[in-house]
Amino acid sequence: MTTLVVLQPGYVPWLGFFDQLRRSDVFIYYDDVQFDKNGWRNRNRIKTVKGAHWLTVPVRHAGRMGQPICDVEVDPTQRWSQRHLRSIRESYARAAFLELYYEELAETLQREWRLLVDLDIAIVALMCRWLALERPMLRSSELGVAGGKSDRLVGLCRHVGANRYLSGSSARDYLDTPLFAAAGIAVEWQDYAHPVYPQLHGAFLPFLSTLDLLFNVGPGSLEVIARGASTSVSDE
């Protein structure tokens, strides 16, 4: 079977994002849906000596209510990349694998980014290379597939020839699974059990950016991500 995963782009995403990507045959960035101001498109968390700390990319949103993710612009007036890199350097100075990744991360973050989506996709591509994770990756904004929520997802499956759709379990409340079944597309749910791995700064803290895993575990990180994988199948 050919499995499609469709996810909104995110900034230095968590482990579950890369688990879905790992389990896909084709991956589509859902980049032309509405930007959620307080979501994960432009922020994520790392672990510091004081606990979880947000890394937030400032974006232009005043007067742009309802704009799609692919149009969101990074605010160039703020020195956000320097702040992020300083926080990372201070928080992970004793991490076993920080130096393996830091230089490439710094080079990428410090480029002159205009669009948030381009930054997000570039960082994910970098992290995928570190994880030795390669998949065909497309952008919904470039595919010309229209429709409502479930209709469009079915259309995206058909567009790439997928007969299985892997979704996060939070979509159970709104995904029209009978529509997928009628189209001959199986729906599977990712029920991710967050794995525990070695961390700095006290008791284990889950649901951080995958940067935390990479800095602490290094080349074995994809094996840790895979440990959390579990799947349930739609009844439809």
PEBEL-V29504 format. One record per helix or strand. SS is the DSSP state (@ for helix, = for strand). FROM is the first residue (numbers start at 0). TO is the last residue. If there is no record, write none. Layout:
ss={SS;SS}
from={FROM;FROM}
to={TO;TO}
This chain:
ss={=;=;@;=;=;=;=;=;=;@;=;@;@;=;@;=;@;@;=;@;@;=;=;@;=}
from={2;13;14;25;33;42;50;58;67;68;72;79;97;114;115;135;139;148;163;168;176;185;208;209;230}
to={6;13;21;28;33;47;55;59;67;70;73;90;108;114;129;138;141;159;167;172;181;189;208;226;232}
